[in-house]
Amino acid sequence: MRKLVLMAFLALATHTANAQWVNYKAPGTPRLPDGRPNLAARAPRAPDGKPDLSGVWHVQPNTREEMKKLYGTDVDTIEVPGMEIDTISKYAVNILVDFKPGDAPVKPAIGAVMKSRRPEAFPPTHCLPAGIPLSTMVSEVSKIVQTPGLIVIMLELGGTRQIYTDGRKHMADPSPSWLGYSTGRWEEDTLVVETIGFNGKSWLDIIGHPQSEAARLTERYRRRDFGHMDIEITIDDSTYYTKPFTVKVTHELQADDDILEYFCNENEQDRKRMGL
């Protein structure tokens, strides 16, 4: 696992860069007396009265000490500025890290899949999407744009999601895709998103836990204040897992910042650095 983690970090490392419109003071942002954004201020509301989830967000990372305790003292052997081990979530490395050894809800078939996976097969190494939820667990940010009937999530690492909140139902037989097809509904102040139609090619984490075409992803978004959004992610995939499992993360608003334009094939260096 150690080699897979290190090589995958190397593959992701070249994706990081400074965002555009840095330090632009967006109108309407509540501020402290010293001018800094007041992240503890009340969460904003959209014109329809629903919580407004709009903004640039980044997963709340685990500390370097936590990551070394979980994954070994050499987990930070390969690092570049912007892709340090303490800029990602523990779930980016292992989506099942909270389970005790032997308790993870995996089916026997998953063993052969993970054993066969090599660092060079990691999708981002080949300019393919990291998929969800992995693309929201690493150093790169995401940007939410909320409109009536549609919420768009722009992933700095992996494309754009469309979440329809206009009451439509999922298609009976969607064409398989990297990010699936998403519909959302409001349960009081929580946005509940259900996604189906995956192509089965994404990895759920860096060590290679698989996601099948049968997977169903349910996310619950709650913006508890101006600067923090709690997200509960439930993965239901009967092909590889014995039961649904849930992870909970918090995303932090990147106020006065923006998402970066990113195209993997522009100055692509991953394969050369990995000796492929």
Buried (B, 14 or more C-beta within 10 A) or exposed (E): EEEBBBBBBBBBBBBBEEBEEEEEEEEEBBEEEEEEBBBEBEBBEEEEEBBBBBBBBBBEBBEBEEBBEEBEEEBBEBBEEBBBBBBBBBBBBBBBBBEEEEEBBBEEEBEEBBEEBEBBEBBBBBEBBBBBBBBBBBBBBBBBEBEEEEBBBBBBBBBEBEBBBEEEEBEEEEEBBBBBBBBBEBEEBBBBBBBBBBBBBBBBBBBBBBBBBEBBBBBBBBBBBBBBBBBBBBBBBEBBBEEEBEBEBBBBBBBBBBBBEBEBEEEEEBEEEBEE
